[in-house]
Amino acid sequence: MIRLPEWIWGGDLVGLLESASLQHRKRPVGTEGVQHSVTTNERYHGYFTPGFVSQFRVLGVAADDEVERLLRADRSSSNIVTSDVLDAQRIEEAMFDEQEYSGGRYGITRRMALIQLRTGGAVRDQLLETVRGARQALVDVQLTNTEESAFPDAEVYAVVRSAALAMRYKMPSIHLRLEHDPGLFQRGPQALAPEQGSDGRYVAVFGSSQGLVDGVYIFECYLSPLWGSLAPFVWAFPAHRGEITLIYSFGRALAGVDGLPAEPLQAINFRGASQTVDTPDVSPAATQAAITWWTQKLDNILSVVSDPALHTDKDGNYLPSKHLNSMLSMEQLFRRVAAVQRGHKDKDARRLAFFSVLDTLQRLTGRDITMLSRRSYANKVLTQLETAIPDHAQQILLPACYRAIRALDELQKGFFLTRQTGMQTIKYVSDKGQERELTLTEATAQYVKLLRNATHGFGDITERNRSEVLLAHHDGVIPDDLAFLAWLYLLDLLNNTDRLQFSLWAGGAR
């Protein structure tokens, strides 16, 4: 049950709710406003797919491309490619020498950046020509000392985010402003001060936490983990155009890092990854399979997290703060997973992002860090994903999951003292004087929890003796790929939206 004033959305309450893809039943409550019993369109009509996120292939090696569909989609796009997002001067300079752009002098990284700039900055009438030229620029890249194309299977896909999703994501901020500003609720816009943002800063009327939940607009937040799924390799890169994201795929895995610094800041000594990773095998068919699976699951999970009916008290009254918390947690989860994937050259930053993911997952799912760090539970999740994800898509989505499982095994081998003494368990006396015994599997899970708690400083005051014995028994070598448990559990969350739906509802109905 939500409550809104009559004046909002130009007096068109029905239009506001419909723009957010919500069904409603009006219930007048005197002069204080109107209550609406709401449900989502997808729940009301029983849609199998909510339709918030869709994808299609624009250009590729097959004959079933949908080039014209890109223009139809771009017509309705908000097309956020203004000076707020892209520097026009940089675009002009990047396009200055067409020969250098298409001829390959800049190297693959510069070529990717130029494709992003050109695609994002292209006017609509030139979009198809720009996309065709960009794909051809990838195909034209040649293997060293040969005339063979490095990316003959390069393709272009489009992911489209609906306007209804962005509007639904705005609902908590609208309600929070009205809840905390009774004058605005009662009198409408005339209750606002005549001058906002006198310091030159733009102030949105319904701007509650807008800077923390803005990933839904350009959508990079929810797609970035997909690009980084094979880290430290890449298989695709994006170019954003507001509601539309163009995906340029290589048709193969490409090394995503260089052994040498690419810019001066990287010359500062960071602790980077110390283990090598084999190049994953990626077939051309894997690209579309992975994008299709990801967008379908993303469509479902964003429908769940944006559903106001799941964020109520026990009487069914809408709680915008609970709703906002769910949205903030979900966006934080996706951003932190992407940070893990980008952290190949900074293992300290990667580890912090990993622990943040575990904390966020505990908030969203109720599964604590110890459970998420157990080898048996991680392997169970991986087995479920192997069943749920199509074979071709697994080539892109699952390699990092296998590495994460192996990292748990390597972490367990770090308990050197048990190996040297021939013990199979770790024994200690608890802080309450009771004798305790940990299997190596459980000790590994507790060790991950200890490391997470140590982000606030070492010296656990709740389980001091257990912490001391774990630090004494383990050699402290943390496998690089342990952090990719974050990716494993993000896939699990995407694959189990029904479980998330219950968790969000139970968290609000109190």
Order of alpha helices (4+ residues) and beta strands (2+ residues): beta-alpha-beta-beta-alpha-beta-alpha-alpha-alpha-alpha-alpha-beta-alpha-alpha-alpha-alpha-beta-beta-alpha-alpha-alpha-alpha-alpha-alpha-alpha-alpha-beta-beta-alpha-alpha-alpha-alpha
